[in-house]
Amino acid sequence: MENMQIRPMQATDWKAVKKIYEDGIATGFATFETSAPGWKRWHEGHLIFARLVATIDGTVIGWAALSPVSNRCVYGGVAEVSVYLSDNQRGKGIGKHLLKHLIEESERNGIWTLQAGIFTDNSASVTLHENAGFRIIGYRERIGKLIDTWKDNYMLERRSEIVGID
C-alpha cells in the first residue's frame, strides 16, 4: 500500500482507535472484551513506546500496541501484542506491516518476548502472527466464555533474536 503510513499513536487518535477496537469486538473472535474501555483505562494498560497506527491519507485504518504481561520486574521484557484493523482494511497486508513495526519497536525498547492469545477460530490472526515469527506454544481449551460461548485459544510466542540472548 503505497500511501499507507505507520506512525506512533497520539491521544487524538483515540476516537478512531476505539472504533476499530469496537469493530473487532463485534466480530466475536478478536477478544473476550465486550466493550472498549475509555481512554484512561486503555492508556494505563498499554506500554507508552509501543502504540502504532496505520493511516491512509491521514485516516486511521488500524492499530497495534503492546501491554505488559506482569508488574513483576522479571517480566519487564515480555509483552502481549494487540493488532486491530478496520473492517474494510482486513486482508490487505496492513496487519503484517503493523506487526513488523511493532516488533521492531519492541526490540528497540528491550522486549525479548512477545506473546499473543488468539481464539482458535481466528485463523487469519494466527497466520499473521506465525508469518511474523510467532509459534504456537500451547492450547487452552474453554479458557473463557464470550457471552454464552466457551472459547478456546492458542498461546503464541515470538522470541527476539537480538534482545535477551546473552
N, C-alpha and C positions, 0 to 999 in steps of 0.2 A: 504494500500500500504506500504509494509514493508520497501522498500528502498527510500521512499519519505521523504524529509526533508522540513521543513518550516523555513525560516531564514529571517532576515532583508534584504531588498533590498539594493544593493550597486549601485553606479553610473555606474559601469562596467556592470551591468545587463540591462542597458537601451536598448541596441540593441534588446535583446530578449523580454523585456517587451513591447517595441514599436511594434514589430512584432505580438505579441499576441494581443495587442490592435487593430492593423490594421485588424487582422483576425476577431475580434469581430465586428469592424465597418462594415466589408464586409458582415456580416450576415444580416444586415438591421434591427435587433431587439435588439441591445445592447445599442445603444447610438444615440443621434442626431448628434454627430460629424461625419464628412465625411472624415476626415483625422486626423492622430495622430499628436499632437504637437511635437515640438522639446524638447529636454531635459530641457532646461532652463525654458520654459513655464510650462511644466509638473511639474518640481521640485518646482517652485514657487507656484503652485496651490494645492499642497498636504502637509499634515502635516508630519513633519520630523519623528516623532516617530511611525507612523503607515503605514509603507510601507513594505510589506512582499512578498516574492517569494516562490513558491513551486518548488522544484527541484527533479529530479531523476538522480542519477549518475552525479550530477553537472550541468545538463541541466535544464534551467528554463522552466517549463511547465505551470505556472500560476502565477498570482499576485493579490494582494489585497491592497488597500490603502484607506486612509480617506482624504477628503477635508473639509476645514471649510465651513460652510454654510453662514457665515457673518463675517465681520470685527468688528461688534459691540461686546463689551465685554460681554454683557448679553448672547450671543450665544456661548461663549467660550467653553461650554461643549456639543456642538451639532456639529455633523459631518456627512457628506454624504459618503456612502460606495460605493466602486467600487470593483468588483471581475471579473476577466477575466481568461479564461483557453485556452490553445492551442486546436486547432480543434480536435486533436486526443486524448485529455485527458478528454473531457466532459463526464459526466455520470458515472464517476468512484469514486465519493466521494471526490475528491480533493478540489472542491469548498467548501464543508462542513468543511473540515479541515482548509482551509484558513480563512473562515469566523469566525470559532470558535477562532482561534488565533488572528484575528483582533479584535474581541470583547474583548478578554482578554487584549490585548494591549491597547485598547481604555480606558478600565476601570482603568488600571494601571496609565493612564495619565489624569484622571479626566473627561472623557467624560461620560455624563449621558444619552444622547440621540443619537442614530444612526438613520439615515433616508436613504431611498433609493427611487428613482423614477424609476419604471420599466415599460416598454411597456407592455400593456395588453396581447399582443401575445407572450410574453416571459414567458410562463408558467413554464419552468424549473427554471428560476431565481426567480420567485415568490415563488415557492415551496421551493427552497433552503433557501430563507430568512424567510419564515414562519416557517420552521423546526428549524431555529436558534433563534426563539422567536420574530421575527418581526410580526406586524399585519398590515393589510391594514387599513389605516385611511382615505383614500379618493381616488377619481377617478377624473382624469382630462381629459375631452373629447376634442379631437382635440387641444391638448396643443401646438403642433408644427408640422411643415412639415419636413419630411425627404425626400429630393429630391422633388418628386411630390406627396407624400402620407402623408395625415394627420395621426398623431399618437395619440392614447390615452395612458395614463399611470396611474398606481396605485402609490399612495404615501404610503410607508410603514415606520413604526417606531418601534424601539426597545428601551425601557426604561431600564436602568440598575437597578438591584435590590440591588446594593451595592454602587453606586455613586450617589450623589444628592438626597438622600432620606430623609435627615434631614430637 
